[in-house]
């Protein structure tokens, strides 16, 4: 199906829905929308089951990064620190994060698998719209010990990067700007010794 026909929510600065529009219009007109970001740590699946277990991350913790397909409408051919995307119409943050993780990485946490909410994010994409497109997001952290597998072709390669090496890695490859701006700081703020 043509992804441009997918319906999404155009939202105001506070996340209230203004109108339901096509993804094509949202991109063409630079309309504000909601988006989720899910970072995957290479850890046992229950690693973050205890409250507070994700508050401080060891610098040796590896996260899964992926190369975005060349056909993506945002940051094609760039590396990304998180799996995710635009929230569906009426979709809550948690459901969107779980759906995107399953679609892009083949990781199904089920409805109750540990998914840590790292909090809200705001990003203004300077390359879209007149003054930039506002993306209201929410970042999450999941643990998965196995290898991811792209089920929808959005990710064309995977790798692992230790949090201690994240900044150097990001300086060496093209990284999706929103992921670099909103996901990296959240992870680095939780990394022990930072």
Buried (B, 14 or more C-beta within 10 A) or exposed (E): EEBEEBEBBBBEEEBEBEEEBBBBBBBEEBBBBBBBBBBBBBBEBEBBEEEEBBEEBBBEBBBBBBBBBEEBEBBEEBBBBBBBBBBBEEBEBBBBBBBBBBBBBBBBBEEEBBBBEBEEBEBBBEEBBEEBBBBBBBBBBBBBEEEBEBBEEBBBEBEBBBBBBBEEBBEEEBBBBBBBBBBBEBBBEBBEEE
